[in-house]
Amino acid sequence: MAWNIRVSRQGVTPDLEIFKFPPNAQGFASIVLDAQAVAADGNGVRQLKAGTLLSKNGTTNQYERFTAAVGQAVRGVLAHTVTFPDGTSKSDKDAALAFHGEVFRADRIVDFGTHGTAVRAALPTCRFD
């Protein structure tokens, strides 16, 4: 590196290629993900992968993973993988939500096999191939 400058780099999980064609810029919304709603995996990492189905929490006005719980409705698909440092509200992250006019690869959408019917009904302008 030039001039003895050190740069800290975080390991980033590569996003899955969830789009069949290049994404359409008008089909995205800027959202805030609720870190408190994300459980840690077996390695202690709190992460939502690209292609995760999202629902808006009416109480906090933030987005969380869609699990078909009472009161949840699919609002869109997470466009990029997001990792949270911890489960506090200070770790809430901004993200991109794909919701209109996109063509997705159905095999790359998280839980599409379980929630495919609900997703197709909630996102009628999107295609899942």
N, CA, C and O atoms as CSV, one atom per row, in Angstrom:
chain,resi,resn,atom,element,x,y,z
A,1,MET,N,N,0.827,-1.190,0.000
A,1,MET,CA,C,0.000,0.000,0.000
A,1,MET,C,C,0.866,1.246,0.000
A,1,MET,O,O,1.946,1.277,0.590
A,2,ALA,N,N,0.391,2.226,-0.644
A,2,ALA,CA,C,1.142,3.474,-0.752
A,2,ALA,C,C,1.111,4.261,0.548
A,2,ALA,O,O,0.089,4.294,1.234
A,3,TRP,N,N,2.194,4.877,0.879
A,3,TRP,CA,C,2.343,5.820,1.991
A,3,TRP,C,C,1.969,5.265,3.360
A,3,TRP,O,O,1.520,6.008,4.233
A,4,ASN,N,N,2.149,3.992,3.545
A,4,ASN,CA,C,1.872,3.372,4.844
A,4,ASN,C,C,0.443,3.575,5.334
A,4,ASN,O,O,0.226,3.695,6.540
A,5,ILE,N,N,-0.504,3.615,4.462
A,5,ILE,CA,C,-1.905,3.778,4.841
A,5,ILE,C,C,-2.502,2.397,5.044
A,5,ILE,O,O,-2.367,1.515,4.195
A,6,ARG,N,N,-3.157,2.223,6.171
A,6,ARG,CA,C,-3.822,0.958,6.452
A,6,ARG,C,C,-5.321,1.139,6.265
A,6,ARG,O,O,-5.903,2.142,6.677
A,7,VAL,N,N,-5.916,0.166,5.647
A,7,VAL,CA,C,-7.351,0.205,5.407
A,7,VAL,C,C,-7.969,-1.023,6.056
A,7,VAL,O,O,-7.532,-2.150,5.820
A,8,SER,N,N,-8.976,-0.797,6.865
A,8,SER,CA,C,-9.684,-1.905,7.485
A,8,SER,C,C,-10.716,-2.424,6.502
A,8,SER,O,O,-11.490,-1.656,5.931
A,9,ARG,N,N,-10.719,-3.737,6.310
A,9,ARG,CA,C,-11.700,-4.329,5.403
A,9,ARG,C,C,-12.502,-5.371,6.149
A,9,ARG,O,O,-11.946,-6.237,6.825
A,10,GLN,N,N,-13.801,-5.280,6.021
A,10,GLN,CA,C,-14.666,-6.282,6.625
A,10,GLN,C,C,-14.954,-7.358,5.604
A,10,GLN,O,O,-15.077,-7.084,4.410
A,11,GLY,N,N,-15.059,-8.573,6.078
A,11,GLY,CA,C,-15.438,-9.651,5.179
A,11,GLY,C,C,-16.901,-9.498,4.788
A,11,GLY,O,O,-17.767,-9.387,5.656
A,12,VAL,N,N,-17.175,-9.490,3.527
A,12,VAL,CA,C,-18.540,-9.331,3.043
A,12,VAL,C,C,-18.961,-10.617,2.351
A,12,VAL,O,O,-18.254,-11.121,1.478
A,13,THR,N,N,-20.107,-11.143,2.740
A,13,THR,CA,C,-20.640,-12.325,2.078
A,13,THR,C,C,-21.124,-11.916,0.703
A,13,THR,O,O,-21.908,-10.974,0.586
A,14,PRO,N,N,-20.682,-12.593,-0.337
A,14,PRO,CA,C,-21.140,-12.206,-1.672
A,14,PRO,C,C,-22.640,-12.408,-1.812
A,14,PRO,O,O,-23.185,-13.419,-1.371
A,15,ASP,N,N,-23.299,-11.442,-2.428
A,15,ASP,CA,C,-24.733,-11.550,-2.664
A,15,ASP,C,C,-25.013,-12.612,-3.713
A,15,ASP,O,O,-24.245,-12.777,-4.661
A,16,LEU,N,N,-26.089,-13.315,-3.546
A,16,LEU,CA,C,-26.522,-14.257,-4.561
A,16,LEU,C,C,-27.059,-13.464,-5.742
A,16,LEU,O,O,-27.573,-12.358,-5.572
A,17,GLU,N,N,-26.944,-14.012,-6.898
A,17,GLU,CA,C,-27.485,-13.342,-8.081
A,17,GLU,C,C,-28.973,-13.666,-8.120
A,17,GLU,O,O,-29.376,-14.694,-8.665
A,18,ILE,N,N,-29.783,-12.794,-7.547
A,18,ILE,CA,C,-31.218,-13.078,-7.425
A,18,ILE,C,C,-32.023,-12.598,-8.616
A,18,ILE,O,O,-33.172,-13.007,-8.787
A,19,PHE,N,N,-31.446,-11.739,-9.443
A,19,PHE,CA,C,-32.168,-11.196,-10.587
A,19,PHE,C,C,-31.836,-11.985,-11.853
A,19,PHE,O,O,-30.679,-12.329,-12.092
A,20,LYS,N,N,-32.849,-12.264,-12.653
A,20,LYS,CA,C,-32.623,-12.977,-13.903
A,20,LYS,C,C,-32.031,-12.038,-14.949
A,20,LYS,O,O,-31.211,-12.445,-15.772
A,21,PHE,N,N,-32.457,-10.781,-14.905
A,21,PHE,CA,C,-31.961,-9.739,-15.810
A,21,PHE,C,C,-31.456,-8.581,-14.954
A,21,PHE,O,O,-31.769,-8.521,-13.765
A,22,PRO,N,N,-30.683,-7.662,-15.528
A,22,PRO,CA,C,-30.249,-6.510,-14.725
A,22,PRO,C,C,-31.442,-5.792,-14.097
A,22,PRO,O,O,-32.454,-5.577,-14.765
A,23,PRO,N,N,-31.332,-5.418,-12.815
A,23,PRO,CA,C,-32.467,-4.817,-12.127
A,23,PRO,C,C,-32.880,-3.466,-12.714
A,23,PRO,O,O,-32.083,-2.748,-13.318
A,24,ASN,N,N,-34.137,-3.161,-12.512
A,24,ASN,CA,C,-34.756,-1.928,-12.956
A,24,ASN,C,C,-34.710,-0.926,-11.798
A,24,ASN,O,O,-35.218,-1.234,-10.719
A,25,ALA,N,N,-34.135,0.232,-11.975
A,25,ALA,CA,C,-33.932,1.204,-10.889
A,25,ALA,C,C,-35.236,1.696,-10.278
A,25,ALA,O,O,-35.255,2.047,-9.098
A,26,GLN,N,N,-36.316,1.735,-11.031
A,26,GLN,CA,C,-37.578,2.235,-10.483
A,26,GLN,C,C,-38.266,1.217,-9.579
A,26,GLN,O,O,-39.221,1.566,-8.886
A,27,GLY,N,N,-37.812,-0.015,-9.569
A,27,GLY,CA,C,-38.451,-1.061,-8.780
A,27,GLY,C,C,-37.887,-1.233,-7.391
A,27,GLY,O,O,-38.111,-2.268,-6.764
A,28,PHE,N,N,-37.148,-0.232,-6.880
A,28,PHE,CA,C,-36.505,-0.337,-5.572
A,28,PHE,C,C,-37.007,0.732,-4.615
A,28,PHE,O,O,-37.379,1.831,-5.025
A,29,ALA,N,N,-37.011,0.389,-3.340
A,29,ALA,CA,C,-37.321,1.347,-2.281
A,29,ALA,C,C,-36.206,1.286,-1.253
A,29,ALA,O,O,-35.613,0.231,-1.028
A,30,SER,N,N,-35.927,2.419,-0.634
A,30,SER,CA,C,-34.943,2.479,0.442
A,30,SER,C,C,-35.681,2.225,1.752
A,30,SER,O,O,-36.663,2.901,2.057
A,31,ILE,N,N,-35.207,1.253,2.524
A,31,ILE,CA,C,-35.890,0.848,3.756
A,31,ILE,C,C,-34.905,0.765,4.912
A,31,ILE,O,O,-33.697,0.899,4.720
A,32,VAL,N,N,-35.432,0.540,6.124
A,32,VAL,CA,C,-34.606,0.295,7.310
A,32,VAL,C,C,-34.983,-1.071,7.858
A,32,VAL,O,O,-36.156,-1.357,8.095
A,33,LEU,N,N,-33.966,-1.918,8.059
A,33,LEU,CA,C,-34.166,-3.261,8.601
A,33,LEU,C,C,-34.027,-3.235,10.122
A,33,LEU,O,O,-33.131,-2.582,10.656
A,34,ASP,N,N,-34.902,-3.936,10.804
A,34,ASP,CA,C,-34.913,-4.014,12.255
A,34,ASP,C,C,-33.941,-5.097,12.721
A,34,ASP,O,O,-34.191,-6.284,12.515
A,35,ALA,N,N,-32.845,-4.697,13.342
A,35,ALA,CA,C,-31.827,-5.649,13.800
A,35,ALA,C,C,-32.350,-6.541,14.922
A,35,ALA,O,O,-31.898,-7.676,15.068
A,36,GLN,N,N,-33.296,-6.042,15.713
A,36,GLN,CA,C,-33.827,-6.831,16.822
A,36,GLN,C,C,-34.629,-8.030,16.339
A,36,GLN,O,O,-34.799,-8.994,17.085
A,37,ALA,N,N,-35.124,-7.991,15.108
A,37,ALA,CA,C,-35.928,-9.084,14.567
A,37,ALA,C,C,-35.085,-10.160,13.882
A,37,ALA,O,O,-35.629,-11.142,13.378
A,38,VAL,N,N,-33.764,-9.985,13.859
A,38,VAL,CA,C,-32.877,-10.936,13.185
A,38,VAL,C,C,-32.179,-11.808,14.224
A,38,VAL,O,O,-31.446,-11.307,15.077
A,39,ALA,N,N,-32.410,-13.099,14.146
A,39,ALA,CA,C,-31.780,-14.032,15.077
A,39,ALA,C,C,-30.394,-14.417,14.570
A,39,ALA,O,O,-30.148,-14.458,13.365
A,40,ALA,N,N,-29.507,-14.695,15.498
A,40,ALA,CA,C,-28.155,-15.128,15.141
A,40,ALA,C,C,-28.189,-16.583,14.684
A,40,ALA,O,O,-28.969,-17.390,15.191
A,41,ASP,N,N,-27.330,-16.904,13.716
A,41,ASP,CA,C,-27.250,-18.300,13.254
A,41,ASP,C,C,-26.340,-19.091,14.194
A,41,ASP,O,O,-25.960,-18.591,15.252
A,42,GLY,N,N,-25.997,-20.291,13.826
A,42,GLY,CA,C,-25.167,-21.162,14.658
A,42,GLY,C,C,-23.780,-20.609,14.947
A,42,GLY,O,O,-23.159,-20.983,15.942
A,43,ASN,N,N,-23.287,-19.720,14.085
A,43,ASN,CA,C,-21.973,-19.113,14.274
A,43,ASN,C,C,-22.049,-17.776,14.989
A,43,ASN,O,O,-21.024,-17.121,15.178
A,44,GLY,N,N,-23.242,-17.361,15.389
A,44,GLY,CA,C,-23.411,-16.088,16.081
A,44,GLY,C,C,-23.515,-14.888,15.150
A,44,GLY,O,O,-23.443,-13.747,15.606
A,45,VAL,N,N,-23.685,-15.129,13.849
A,45,VAL,CA,C,-23.769,-14.045,12.867
A,45,VAL,C,C,-25.234,-13.686,12.632
A,45,VAL,O,O,-26.058,-14.561,12.368
A,46,ARG,N,N,-25.550,-12.410,12.728
A,46,ARG,CA,C,-26.895,-11.908,12.421
A,46,ARG,C,C,-26.869,-11.391,11.000
A,46,ARG,O,O,-26.205,-10.398,10.702
A,47,GLN,N,N,-27.600,-12.074,10.112
A,47,GLN,CA,C,-27.521,-11.715,8.701
A,47,GLN,C,C,-28.827,-12.042,7.988
A,47,GLN,O,O,-29.481,-13.044,8.280
A,48,LEU,N,N,-29.193,-11.171,7.044
A,48,LEU,CA,C,-30.275,-11.445,6.106
A,48,LEU,C,C,-29.637,-11.517,4.728
A,48,LEU,O,O,-28.943,-10.588,4.315
A,49,LYS,N,N,-29.864,-12.602,4.019
A,49,LYS,CA,C,-29.243,-12.799,2.711
A,49,LYS,C,C,-30.056,-12.134,1.612
A,49,LYS,O,O,-31.263,-11.928,1.742
A,50,ALA,N,N,-29.369,-11.806,0.532
A,50,ALA,CA,C,-30.045,-11.277,-0.645
A,50,ALA,C,C,-31.097,-12.283,-1.068
A,50,ALA,O,O,-30.835,-13.486,-1.097
A,51,GLY,N,N,-32.292,-11.795,-1.398
A,51,GLY,CA,C,-33.375,-12.680,-1.793
A,51,GLY,C,C,-34.321,-13.017,-0.655
A,51,GLY,O,O,-35.263,-13.785,-0.850
A,52,THR,N,N,-34.093,-12.460,0.535
A,52,THR,CA,C,-34.978,-12.694,1.666
A,52,THR,C,C,-36.273,-11.915,1.467
A,52,THR,O,O,-36.244,-10.741,1.097
A,53,LEU,N,N,-37.392,-12.555,1.708
A,53,LEU,CA,C,-38.688,-11.897,1.622
A,53,LEU,C,C,-38.875,-11.018,2.852
A,53,LEU,O,O,-38.584,-11.438,3.971
A,54,LEU,N,N,-39.364,-9.791,2.640
A,54,LEU,CA,C,-39.494,-8.843,3.737
A,54,LEU,C,C,-40.937,-8.397,3.947
A,54,LEU,O,O,-41.739,-8.345,3.015
A,55,SER,N,N,-41.238,-8.077,5.206
A,55,SER,CA,C,-42.539,-7.580,5.623
A,55,SER,C,C,-42.310,-6.338,6.474
A,55,SER,O,O,-41.287,-6.223,7.149
A,56,LYS,N,N,-43.261,-5.408,6.443
A,56,LYS,CA,C,-43.142,-4.188,7.250
A,56,LYS,C,C,-43.842,-4.389,8.581
A,56,LYS,O,O,-44.995,-4.816,8.630
A,57,ASN,N,N,-43.136,-4.079,9.662
A,57,ASN,CA,C,-43.695,-4.167,11.003
A,57,ASN,C,C,-44.479,-2.887,11.251
A,57,ASN,O,O,-43.903,-1.799,11.237
A,58,GLY,N,N,-45.769,-2.997,11.477
A,58,GLY,CA,C,-46.625,-1.823,11.670
A,58,GLY,C,C,-46.315,-1.043,12.928
A,58,GLY,O,O,-46.604,0.152,12.991
A,59,THR,N,N,-45.735,-1.682,13.936
A,59,THR,CA,C,-45.418,-1.013,15.191
A,59,THR,C,C,-44.173,-0.144,15.073
A,59,THR,O,O,-44.170,1.004,15.519
A,60,THR,N,N,-43.116,-0.685,14.473
A,60,THR,CA,C,-41.840,0.039,14.408
A,60,THR,C,C,-41.626,0.747,13.075
A,60,THR,O,O,-40.715,1.567,12.959
A,61,ASN,N,N,-42.452,0.448,12.057
A,61,ASN,CA,C,-42.296,0.979,10.692
A,61,ASN,C,C,-40.960,0.593,10.069
A,61,ASN,O,O,-40.455,1.284,9.185
A,62,GLN,N,N,-40.394,-0.515,10.535
A,62,GLN,CA,C,-39.176,-1.053,9.958
A,62,GLN,C,C,-39.494,-2.412,9.342
A,62,GLN,O,O,-40.565,-2.974,9.569
A,63,TYR,N,N,-38.556,-2.926,8.568
A,63,TYR,CA,C,-38.789,-4.177,7.850
A,63,TYR,C,C,-38.122,-5.346,8.553
A,63,TYR,O,O,-37.095,-5.198,9.214
A,64,GLU,N,N,-38.736,-6.516,8.392
A,64,GLU,CA,C,-38.244,-7.747,8.995
A,64,GLU,C,C,-38.491,-8.898,8.032
A,64,GLU,O,O,-39.214,-8.748,7.047
A,65,ARG,N,N,-37.897,-10.030,8.314
A,65,ARG,CA,C,-38.065,-11.211,7.466
A,65,ARG,C,C,-39.515,-11.686,7.497
A,65,ARG,O,O,-40.132,-11.747,8.560
A,66,PHE,N,N,-40.050,-12.019,6.334
A,66,PHE,CA,C,-41.407,-12.533,6.233
A,66,PHE,C,C,-41.420,-13.995,6.638
A,66,PHE,O,O,-40.679,-14.810,6.089
A,67,THR,N,N,-42.278,-14.325,7.616
A,67,THR,CA,C,-42.399,-15.707,8.085
A,67,THR,C,C,-43.833,-16.205,8.025
A,67,THR,O,O,-44.119,-17.294,8.522
A,68,ALA,N,N,-44.735,-15.446,7.435
A,68,ALA,CA,C,-46.161,-15.757,7.346
A,68,ALA,C,C,-46.828,-15.730,8.718
A,68,ALA,O,O,-47.836,-16.404,8.930
A,69,ALA,N,N,-46.273,-14.958,9.651
A,69,ALA,CA,C,-46.890,-14.800,10.963
A,69,ALA,C,C,-48.139,-13.929,10.823
A,69,ALA,O,O,-48.320,-13.249,9.813
A,70,VAL,N,N,-48.980,-13.953,11.822
A,70,VAL,CA,C,-50.206,-13.157,11.808
A,70,VAL,C,C,-49.853,-11.676,11.654
A,70,VAL,O,O,-49.001,-11.152,12.372
A,71,GLY,N,N,-50.516,-11.017,10.714
A,71,GLY,CA,C,-50.297,-9.593,10.497
A,71,GLY,C,C,-49.183,-9.276,9.509
A,71,GLY,O,O,-48.997,-8.108,9.166
A,72,GLN,N,N,-48.444,-10.260,9.043
A,72,GLN,CA,C,-47.374,-10.007,8.088
A,72,GLN,C,C,-47.881,-10.118,6.657
A,72,GLN,O,O,-48.749,-10.934,6.348
A,73,ALA,N,N,-47.318,-9.280,5.794
A,73,ALA,CA,C,-47.604,-9.335,4.358
A,73,ALA,C,C,-46.298,-9.092,3.620
A,73,ALA,O,O,-45.489,-8.266,4.044
A,74,VAL,N,N,-46.087,-9.797,2.530
A,74,VAL,CA,C,-44.865,-9.611,1.743
A,74,VAL,C,C,-44.887,-8.218,1.134
A,74,VAL,O,O,-45.867,-7.826,0.500
A,75,ARG,N,N,-43.794,-7.464,1.328
A,75,ARG,CA,C,-43.669,-6.133,0.738
A,75,ARG,C,C,-42.644,-6.091,-0.373
A,75,ARG,O,O,-42.685,-5.202,-1.224
A,76,GLY,N,N,-41.711,-7.057,-0.376
A,76,GLY,CA,C,-40.678,-7.071,-1.398
A,76,GLY,C,C,-39.575,-8.051,-1.060
A,76,GLY,O,O,-39.696,-8.867,-0.147
A,77,VAL,N,N,-38.483,-7.947,-1.828
A,77,VAL,CA,C,-37.350,-8.864,-1.719
A,77,VAL,C,C,-36.090,-8.048,-1.408
A,77,VAL,O,O,-35.826,-7.032,-2.051
A,78,LEU,N,N,-35.323,-8.501,-0.424
A,78,LEU,CA,C,-34.072,-7.828,-0.066
A,78,LEU,C,C,-33.078,-7.967,-1.207
A,78,LEU,O,O,-32.787,-9.079,-1.649
A,79,ALA,N,N,-32.553,-6.840,-1.687
A,79,ALA,CA,C,-31.692,-6.845,-2.870
A,79,ALA,C,C,-30.232,-7.177,-2.573
A,79,ALA,O,O,-29.532,-7.670,-3.458
A,80,HIS,N,N,-29.754,-6.923,-1.360
A,80,HIS,CA,C,-28.350,-7.149,-1.008
A,80,HIS,C,C,-28.258,-7.807,0.363
A,80,HIS,O,O,-29.108,-7.573,1.222
A,81,THR,N,N,-27.245,-8.616,0.572
A,81,THR,CA,C,-27.018,-9.237,1.876
A,81,THR,C,C,-26.657,-8.170,2.901
A,81,THR,O,O,-25.855,-7.276,2.630
A,82,VAL,N,N,-27.264,-8.274,4.087
A,82,VAL,CA,C,-27.022,-7.300,5.160
A,82,VAL,C,C,-26.620,-8.058,6.417
A,82,VAL,O,O,-27.285,-9.015,6.813
A,83,THR,N,N,-25.517,-7.620,7.049
A,83,THR,CA,C,-25.037,-8.222,8.292
A,83,THR,C,C,-25.159,-7.198,9.410
A,83,THR,O,O,-24.822,-6.028,9.226
A,84,PHE,N,N,-25.637,-7.634,10.564
A,84,PHE,CA,C,-25.849,-6.762,11.721
A,84,PHE,C,C,-24.809,-7.083,12.791
A,84,PHE,O,O,-24.557,-8.258,13.058
A,85,PRO,N,N,-24.195,-6.069,13.414
A,85,PRO,CA,C,-23.206,-6.330,14.466
A,85,PRO,C,C,-23.820,-6.983,15.704
A,85,PRO,O,O,-23.202,-7.860,16.309
A,86,ASP,N,N,-25.029,-6.565,16.083
A,86,ASP,CA,C,-25.708,-7.145,17.241
A,86,ASP,C,C,-27.210,-6.950,17.075
A,86,ASP,O,O,-27.668,-6.496,16.027
A,87,GLY,N,N,-27.968,-7.288,18.098
A,87,GLY,CA,C,-29.418,-7.227,17.997
A,87,GLY,C,C,-30.046,-6.008,18.633
A,87,GLY,O,O,-31.220,-6.043,19.004
A,88,THR,N,N,-29.291,-4.926,18.769
A,88,THR,CA,C,-29.845,-3.716,19.367
A,88,THR,C,C,-30.355,-2.765,18.281
A,88,THR,O,O,-30.044,-2.926,17.100
A,89,SER,N,N,-31.132,-1.784,18.698
A,89,SER,CA,C,-31.682,-0.829,17.737
A,89,SER,C,C,-30.589,0.039,17.113
A,89,SER,O,O,-30.813,0.646,16.066
A,90,LYS,N,N,-29.424,0.106,17.729
A,90,LYS,CA,C,-28.307,0.868,17.155
A,90,LYS,C,C,-27.747,0.179,15.913
A,90,LYS,O,O,-27.026,0.796,15.129
A,91,SER,N,N,-28.077,-1.088,15.736
A,91,SER,CA,C,-27.575,-1.855,14.594
A,91,SER,C,C,-28.552,-1.899,13.426
A,91,SER,O,O,-28.281,-2.570,12.431
A,92,ASP,N,N,-29.680,-1.201,13.523
A,92,ASP,CA,C,-30.619,-1.158,12.402
A,92,ASP,C,C,-29.884,-0.656,11.164
A,92,ASP,O,O,-29.066,0.261,11.250
A,93,LYS,N,N,-30.179,-1.262,10.008
A,93,LYS,CA,C,-29.435,-0.931,8.782
A,93,LYS,C,C,-30.382,-0.506,7.668
A,93,LYS,O,O,-31.521,-0.964,7.583
A,94,ASP,N,N,-29.877,0.380,6.819
A,94,ASP,CA,C,-30.632,0.734,5.626
A,94,ASP,C,C,-30.342,-0.312,4.557
A,94,ASP,O,O,-29.276,-0.929,4.543
A,95,ALA,N,N,-31.300,-0.500,3.669
A,95,ALA,CA,C,-31.163,-1.529,2.636
A,95,ALA,C,C,-32.032,-1.162,1.443
A,95,ALA,O,O,-32.773,-0.179,1.471
A,96,ALA,N,N,-31.926,-1.973,0.396
A,96,ALA,CA,C,-32.738,-1.788,-0.810
A,96,ALA,C,C,-33.752,-2.917,-0.900
A,96,ALA,O,O,-33.415,-4.092,-0.752
A,97,LEU,N,N,-35.005,-2.536,-1.146
A,97,LEU,CA,C,-36.107,-3.475,-1.279
A,97,LEU,C,C,-36.583,-3.473,-2.722
A,97,LEU,O,O,-37.015,-2.438,-3.230
A,98,ALA,N,N,-36.509,-4.624,-3.389
A,98,ALA,CA,C,-37.006,-4.752,-4.760
A,98,ALA,C,C,-38.470,-5.164,-4.680
A,98,ALA,O,O,-38.805,-6.163,-4.043
A,99,PHE,N,N,-39.346,-4.391,-5.329
A,99,PHE,CA,C,-40.768,-4.655,-5.176
A,99,PHE,C,C,-41.611,-4.474,-6.433
A,99,PHE,O,O,-42.789,-4.830,-6.428
A,100,HIS,N,N,-41.050,-3.935,-7.503
A,100,HIS,CA,C,-41.873,-3.619,-8.664
A,100,HIS,C,C,-41.123,-3.844,-9.973
A,100,HIS,O,O,-40.017,-3.339,-10.164
A,101,GLY,N,N,-41.739,-4.605,-10.866
A,101,GLY,CA,C,-41.219,-4.752,-12.212
A,101,GLY,C,C,-39.911,-5.499,-12.341
A,101,GLY,O,O,-39.200,-5.313,-13.329
A,102,GLU,N,N,-39.567,-6.338,-11.378
A,102,GLU,CA,C,-38.320,-7.087,-11.433
A,102,GLU,C,C,-38.568,-8.527,-11.879
A,102,GLU,O,O,-39.666,-9.058,-11.712
A,103,VAL,N,N,-37.547,-9.145,-12.442
A,103,VAL,CA,C,-37.609,-10.560,-12.802
A,103,VAL,C,C,-36.579,-11.285,-11.943
A,103,VAL,O,O,-35.373,-11.096,-12.099
A,104,PHE,N,N,-37.081,-12.119,-11.033
A,104,PHE,CA,C,-36.230,-12.814,-10.077
A,104,PHE,C,C,-36.002,-14.261,-10.488
A,104,PHE,O,O,-36.803,-14.858,-11.207
A,105,ARG,N,N,-34.894,-14.803,-10.016
A,105,ARG,CA,C,-34.663,-16.248,-10.129
A,105,ARG,C,C,-35.309,-16.881,-8.902
A,105,ARG,O,O,-34.823,-16.700,-7.786
A,106,ALA,N,N,-36.380,-17.607,-9.093
A,106,ALA,CA,C,-37.140,-18.181,-7.975
A,106,ALA,C,C,-36.273,-19.088,-7.106
A,106,ALA,O,O,-36.480,-19.159,-5.895
A,107,ASP,N,N,-35.302,-19.785,-7.707
A,107,ASP,CA,C,-34.457,-20.694,-6.931
A,107,ASP,C,C,-33.494,-19.951,-6.000
A,107,ASP,O,O,-32.874,-20.579,-5.142
A,108,ARG,N,N,-33.359,-18.655,-6.146
A,108,ARG,CA,C,-32.472,-17.868,-5.291
A,108,ARG,C,C,-33.229,-17.044,-4.244
A,108,ARG,O,O,-32.608,-16.342,-3.445
A,109,ILE,N,N,-34.549,-17.121,-4.242
A,109,ILE,CA,C,-35.348,-16.390,-3.266
A,109,ILE,C,C,-35.486,-17.255,-2.013
A,109,ILE,O,O,-35.905,-18.409,-2.096
A,110,VAL,N,N,-35.138,-16.705,-0.866
A,110,VAL,CA,C,-35.170,-17.430,0.404
A,110,VAL,C,C,-36.625,-17.792,0.735
A,110,VAL,O,O,-37.497,-16.923,0.725
A,111,ASP,N,N,-36.883,-19.051,1.023
A,111,ASP,CA,C,-38.203,-19.589,1.385
A,111,ASP,C,C,-39.242,-19.474,0.270
A,111,ASP,O,O,-40.440,-19.456,0.553
A,112,PHE,N,N,-38.813,-19.396,-0.983
A,112,PHE,CA,C,-39.783,-19.282,-2.074
A,112,PHE,C,C,-40.624,-20.548,-2.195
A,112,PHE,O,O,-41.805,-20.469,-2.534
A,113,GLY,N,N,-40.050,-21.689,-1.930
A,113,GLY,CA,C,-40.804,-22.937,-1.991
A,113,GLY,C,C,-41.971,-22.954,-1.012
A,113,GLY,O,O,-43.022,-23.525,-1.304
A,114,THR,N,N,-41.790,-22.334,0.139
A,114,THR,CA,C,-42.826,-22.279,1.166
A,114,THR,C,C,-43.828,-21.159,0.921
A,114,THR,O,O,-45.034,-21.355,1.074
A,115,HIS,N,N,-43.329,-19.979,0.541
A,115,HIS,CA,C,-44.172,-18.788,0.444
A,115,HIS,C,C,-44.384,-18.292,-0.983
A,115,HIS,O,O,-44.794,-17.148,-1.180
A,116,GLY,N,N,-44.111,-19.130,-1.977
A,116,GLY,CA,C,-44.207,-18.710,-3.374
A,116,GLY,C,C,-45.554,-18.153,-3.771
A,116,GLY,O,O,-45.617,-17.158,-4.493
A,117,THR,N,N,-46.632,-18.765,-3.320
A,117,THR,CA,C,-47.971,-18.293,-3.666
A,117,THR,C,C,-48.231,-16.912,-3.084
A,117,THR,O,O,-48.778,-16.044,-3.764
A,118,ALA,N,N,-47.842,-16.704,-1.830
A,118,ALA,CA,C,-48.040,-15.402,-1.182
A,118,ALA,C,C,-47.203,-14.324,-1.865
A,118,ALA,O,O,-47.657,-13.190,-2.014
A,119,VAL,N,N,-45.991,-14.670,-2.278
A,119,VAL,CA,C,-45.104,-13.704,-2.931
A,119,VAL,C,C,-45.674,-13.293,-4.288
A,119,VAL,O,O,-45.713,-12.105,-4.611
A,120,ARG,N,N,-46.105,-14.246,-5.063
A,120,ARG,CA,C,-46.677,-13.926,-6.386
A,120,ARG,C,C,-47.922,-13.054,-6.253
A,120,ARG,O,O,-48.132,-12.156,-7.068
A,121,ALA,N,N,-48.746,-13.303,-5.243
A,121,ALA,CA,C,-49.949,-12.491,-5.029
A,121,ALA,C,C,-49.613,-11.082,-4.558
A,121,ALA,O,O,-50.262,-10.116,-4.959
A,122,ALA,N,N,-48.595,-10.965,-3.703
A,122,ALA,CA,C,-48.229,-9.663,-3.140
A,122,ALA,C,C,-47.435,-8.797,-4.112
A,122,ALA,O,O,-47.482,-7.571,-4.015
A,123,LEU,N,N,-46.708,-9.405,-5.045
A,123,LEU,CA,C,-45.870,-8.658,-5.996
A,123,LEU,C,C,-46.308,-8.990,-7.431
A,123,LEU,O,O,-45.568,-9.645,-8.164
A,124,PRO,N,N,-47.493,-8.547,-7.834
A,124,PRO,CA,C,-48.024,-8.949,-9.151
A,124,PRO,C,C,-47.242,-8.395,-10.345
A,124,PRO,O,O,-47.340,-8.948,-11.441
A,125,THR,N,N,-46.472,-7.322,-10.166
A,125,THR,CA,C,-45.711,-6.773,-11.275
A,125,THR,C,C,-44.337,-7.425,-11.425
A,125,THR,O,O,-43.595,-7.117,-12.358
A,126,CYS,N,N,-44.004,-8.322,-10.504
A,126,CYS,CA,C,-42.718,-9.019,-10.561
A,126,CYS,C,C,-42.922,-10.416,-11.143
A,126,CYS,O,O,-44.011,-10.985,-11.078
A,127,ARG,N,N,-41.840,-10.950,-11.715
A,127,ARG,CA,C,-41.866,-12.303,-12.265
A,127,ARG,C,C,-40.871,-13.164,-11.500
A,127,ARG,O,O,-39.796,-12.693,-11.127
A,128,PHE,N,N,-41.220,-14.401,-11.270
A,128,PHE,CA,C,-40.351,-15.350,-10.574
A,128,PHE,C,C,-40.154,-16.564,-11.469
A,128,PHE,O,O,-41.027,-17.427,-11.558
A,129,ASP,N,N,-38.994,-16.627,-12.136
A,129,ASP,CA,C,-38.695,-17.723,-13.066
A,129,ASP,C,C,-37.779,-18.745,-12.435
A,129,ASP,O,O,-37.423,-19.734,-13.076
